[in-house]
């Protein structure tokens, strides 16, 4: 639906937090993100490299519907969707609020021992701090054009 800008089911992730990835490949979700998604499962995927995207189950259901529609469109669309889904994984936070980042996704995102978790309203993006700095923070004048469109 065009013009719909809010989270569909009340999930709202805001802010950014830098956390370490432990030796087992786990990262703790920040407390505000855990509160927003308490007792939920997530899907971790890489729809926009280099970042990973962590979708709460309820938000993923909507994405999944759009992916299913795209699978039926044509050969190119099908291959695109299969590429995304082949690397997507379901993750559930453990009792300490940690999720496992599979090594394949960790490598694809260029994550070292540290990850920047960025709230993107309905999902959480996981970035290498260096990639985020270079890609987003390093381009303020180019991105300033969007300020007046969003904040009136």
N, C-alpha and C positions, 0 to 999 in steps of 0.2 A: 504494500500500500504506500503510495508516494506521499511524502509529507509526514509520515509517522517517524518520529525521531526518538521516542523513549523506549526503555526496556519493556519487553512484552509482558513479563510476569513479575515485575518488581525487583529484579536483580539489578544492582548498580555497583559497578567497580570503578573507583576513582583513585587517583594518586599513583605514585611509583615507589617501589621499595627494592633495595638491592639486598640479595641474600646469597649465601654460599650454597654450592651444590656439594653434598657430602660424598664420601668415597664410594657409596653405593648408587650414586646418581639421583639422589632425592633432594628436593628443595622444599623448604617450609613455606606454606602460603602465609602471607602477612595476616595478622589478626583481623583487620577490617575485611579482607577478602574471605576469610574463614567464616566470619559472621554473616556475610551476604550469602554464602553458599553452604551453610551448615548442613551436615549430613547428606550431601549430594555427591553424585558421581559426575565426572567430567569427561569430555573428549578433548584430547590433545592432538592437534593437527598443524600442518604448515601450509595454509592457503596463501600467505603472502610472505615469501622468503625475504629477508633472512629470519624474520621473527617466527615464533611458534604462537599458536592461539589456543587458549584453554577455555572451552565452552562448558558452562553448566549444562547438565543433561536437558533441562527444559529449553534452553536456547539452541542446543544442538539439534533437537527435534525439528525446529523450524528450518535450520540449515539443511538437515537431512532431506526434508521435503523438497527443497529447491534442487538439491543434488540428484534426487530420484527423477525429477522432471527433466533435468539436463541429460541424464543417462539415456533417456528415450529420444533425444533430439537427433543425434547423428553420430557418426564415427569419431569426429574430432572432439566433440563434447564429451562423449563416452570416455575417451582416452584421458582427457583432462581430469574428469571426476575420478576415474580409477587411480590416477596418479596421486590424487589427494587422499583417497580412502586407503590406499595400500600402506600408507605410513601413519594413518590415524590410529590412536589407541585410546581405550577407555582407562581412566585412572580414578582411583578413589583415595582421598586423603586418609592417612593412617591416624591413629589416636593422637599423634603429635601435630597433625595438620600438614604432613609432608606428602608430596606426590613424587612418583618416580618418573624421571625423564629418560626414556629409553635411549641407549647410546646412539642409535641411528638418528634419532631426532636431535639429540644433543650436538652431534657432529654437523648435521644439516644446518643447524642454526648458528654454528660457530661458537657454541658456549664453552667456556673454560670452567674455572672453579667458581665463577660468580655469574649470577643472572639478575637482570633488571626486570621486575614484574611490574607491568604498566596496566592500570585499570583503563579499559576501553568500553565503559558503560555496561555492555551485555556480556563481555568476555574479558579475559586477562591475556595480554600479550607478553611473551617471554623473549627478551632481547639480550644479546651480548651488550654489556654497557658501552663498549667501544662502538659497536654497530649503531646503537641508538644515538649516541653522540654525533656520529658522522652523518647518519641518515636523517634524523629529525632535528636535533638541537643545532646542528651545524648549518642549517639552512633557514634561519629565521626571516631574512628579508624576502626570500622566495615564497615563504608560506604566509607571510603577513597579509596577503590579499584575501585570505579566508576569514580574517578576524571580523571585518565588518559584516560579512555574510552570516556569521554565527552569533556574534555578540552585539546586539543592537541596543 
